[in-house]
Amino acid sequence: MGLAVLAVALLGGGAAACTTSGSDASPPTTGDRSTTTSSARPSTTTTEAPTTTTFPGQAPADVAPADPKVADVADPVFDGLGDPRIDVSHYAVEVTADPSKPGISGTVAITLQPRTAKALKSFTLDLKGPEVSEATIGKQAAKVSVDGDQITVTPAKALRPGKEVTLELRYAGTPEPGEFPALGVPVGWQADSLGGWFTMSEPSGTSTWVPVNDHPSDKATWTITLDTPKAVTGIANGRLTSSKVVGDRRQWVWTTDHPMASYLVLAAMGDYDLVQREGPGDVQVVFAFPKGVPEASRKGFDELDAILAFYSDTFGAYPDDDAGAIVVATSLGLALETQTRPLFGLDAVGDGKTWALAHEVAHQWFGDAVSPERWSDLWLNEGFATYADWLYRAHLGEDIDVLASADAGREPSGLAVTDPQAAATFDGSVYEGGARALHALRRTIGDDAFFEVLRTWFAEHDGGNATTAEFEALAEQVSGKDLKAFFTAWLDAPKQPQMPG
Ligand SMILES: [Zn+2]
């Protein structure tokens, strides 16, 4: 994510730069959703699932208990998200929406398998707003119950460990976005200022428009179909594989074959120009610009190829087949590294320069290809993207020691780089603090070892997840140095030491 407070400073808009228009960020209403159960399979008559269910062939001793304590990924920063008992490999989602209506409807086929040692009796998915009306696994109905911002899915038969199944859900309703810390920007499905819709989903907004195992530790590939009125353009991550007209609608199908963390999923629809061209290597580049964005503002994205080339040389080849960006018709006060197609607001473009472009493109390596195992590892995203941006700026002639100096960037908050509170608030310590720790590491182990660490880090974890402890171990292994005291001082202490000479 583009550094929000720096964005405000650079964009000169103060708090007003952070507001978005037309979005309803009010907290979810509770209503009676906690008692909702779904019916199963398509039918013209509603058949409620039974409230107590026993299934034949289910030996209790072989079944993992439906324990609510393990229904969320243990995460010290954003809790209540994801379910560690399942591993999703693919989402095929089809969402129907209309610019003039706040509600959506959709279906999703979720390919998953239990991670548990015993058969899995039930599991949870995150969902904020829409309600599920049908659930099947194979040909059998599954029971769905709602508990706040998540649903519990109870298959007719407990799922066998390691055996892949496909859960199909039909759902509809109005997305209920949350709010990004400190900025007031809605998180999730939201309106732009020209009658379109888009998603800004870090850390947990994807669950406002599709049921999802909403934690970065469970990455999956996605096929996203956006069903829009014929004149409206639908945009998502990856490659546009079809855009078929069906009656007065158009179905935009976007596919990404590279595993993606759920907060990096993008969906948008509105009055856009899609600008497609060849990028470096075999990379396909697609930009989505709201119609009316002037050529001078679009020009700022011409820098993409130079940035991709510099990072590919520095960290290893670009990790995807598709690249580009989307500009949404609103002022965001931030930018987000949505995979292959980072998200910018109108306040980020202009004068032939796009604010935070080098930062968001760096995330395609650090954050998107290599994703954090827990939100407390956020500095592995933001510190690395900030440092990559410094490297790019140094490549263009700036002095990296000035960029890395203690009085550059945001005022120190007194939070350690790895303090969960720093990650929870997207504090400057995970951005500049993390980047300074990397610069100090470079000064301590030398350029050759340092860049070998970065390249190895990307190569070893591309497509997966990683932890701070794994990064520390890799730096020690490559450099041959004991770096325990170094990392304690630079990552775990509230005040960082003097930069080594
Ligand atoms: Zn970032």
Boltz pocket constraint, residues with backbone or C-beta under 6 A from the ligand:
constraints:
  - pocket:
      binder: B
      contacts: [[A, 1], [A, 2], [A, 3], [A, 335], [A, 337], [A, 359], [A, 363], [A, 381], [A, 382], [A, 385]]
      max_distance: 6.0
